[in-house]
């Protein structure tokens, strides 16, 4: 039995390759084939016979009760460095960290020291550093004017970036607004320089970037489908949503917009106010001075209905109404008009009054 104080006697370090991460205990352990100890012949030493290696976590992960980051993130094919906790017995490996490199060949699945699934490395003849962090060396330019969702998909498929034109600005969709106005997504502010762009990318293609490039500082996060948000160098936020979006707020919500606001909707739009039926929960729209309220329906009707309540219109100036077709009015109760000055009615074809009785009352009535 090896001494429990083995570190003070002799430090047995190792370098190896992860071949299995399906830890049955779900502790974030890995099966590692170690250089100088294990053979690359899987018939002699199958992956299933390799010992499980535990990982040393950083001080930002307590490693208890699910706190911090868990599980650890290594994949088959990762090169790792560590030590043998049980010394010369070499059955209790502990991983201290991973070692990025410059792969020159894809995985040979039938041999040890490779990813047995043949997935990693995803590309060869370039550094393992994320491509978004080394644009100058990989792409030969510092401006990537195309959607990063497409970029991450290319990475995952292993398509060489030389096959993709990175020097042409993407033409983003122009979105119509009312009265012939338009707006569009702003240009992607990606101008990363190595080593200032700090990138995290998951296996599915989810990406997070914290770019400290001077003059091009950004924060970017995206789902592999392309749904993303980006905060640009001057604080501009761009959100791209590739599917439905739900927002549920359990209390109050406030919005303050210091400039303009445009909303373009292809489908329907419904607003339901005061669903609980409480008193005083009104829907108020107040327009400041020197501005108009314009409602235009290009083809369709405008319907105003009160199920139980009045419709009140109070005009501080003139009330102008123009009807291009017929003006039909059905009044089930009485109609009362109070006019403080005079009333003029001009009818081209004539006037027909039908009913039980019609009462016209005024100071002077001219019925010519």
C-alpha positions, 0 to 999 in steps of 0.5 A: 500500500502506498504511503498516504503522504506520497507527495512529500516523498515523490511526485509522480506526474503524468501526461495523457489523453482522455478516452472516456468521460461517462463516469458512472458516479457522475463525479466528473471523472475521466479515463486517461491513457497515460504516456509511458505507462499505458500502451496504445494497443486497445486489444492489450489495454481497452479503454474500459480498463483504464483507471478513473481520474479525478479532477482538481477544481479551481478555487471558484468551484467549491466542489461540494453540494453542486456549488460552482461549475460542475461537472468538469469540462474535458472531452475525449481527445483532450490532453491532460497533465496530473499526478498519481495520488497513490504514487508508483501504484498508478491507479489513482490519477488526478488531473490538474489541467488540460494541455492545448496544442497544435493537432496535425492529424485527426483521431485514429479511433482504433488506437489509444491516445485518440478520441475513440469517437473520432470527433476531436480534434475538430480541425487540424494544422492550427492551434486549439485556441478558439478561432474567435480569439485568434482572427488575425492568425486564422482568417488574415483579417480583423473584421468578421462581418458575418453572423457568428452562428454560421461561424460556430457551425463551420467550426463544429463541422470542421470546414476550413475558414479559407472556404468562407469569405470573411472580408465582405460585409453581411447585408442585414435584413432591412425591416419596414416601419410605418410611413415608409420608414425602415431600420436594420440590425447594426453591423456586428462590432467584432474586431477581436485581437489576440490575446484579448478576446476570452472565449468559451464554446461548448460542444453544441456550439453555444458561445460566450465572449468577453472581448477586451480588445481596445476600442472593440470591447464586447460581450457576446453570448449565443445559442447554437441556433443563432439566438444571441445578444451582443453588447458593443463597444459603446454599449449598444445591445443587439438581440437576435431571437430565432424562435419564440420568446416568453417573458413572465414578470411576477411584479411590476415592469418599467420601461424608459426610452430616451429616443425613438422606438419602432416595432414591426410585427408580422403576426397579430398583437393582443394586449389584455389589461386588468385580467383580475378585474380590479378597480383603477387598473386603467390603460392610459396613453398620454401624448405630450405637446406638439405630437399626433396620434395616427392610426392607419389601417391599410385594408380592414376595419377599426372596431371599438366595442364596450361590452358594459360601459360608455364611449366618451370623446372630448375634443379640445378643438374641432371634431372633423369626420369624413365618411367616404361611404355611407354613415349608418347610425342605430340608436336604441335609446334617445339622441340628444344634441346640444349646440351652443351656436348654430347647426348647418346641414347640407344634403345634395339629394334630399332628406327623408325622415321616418319614425314615430315622431321627430322633434326639432327645436331651436331659436330660429329654424329654417326648413327651406 
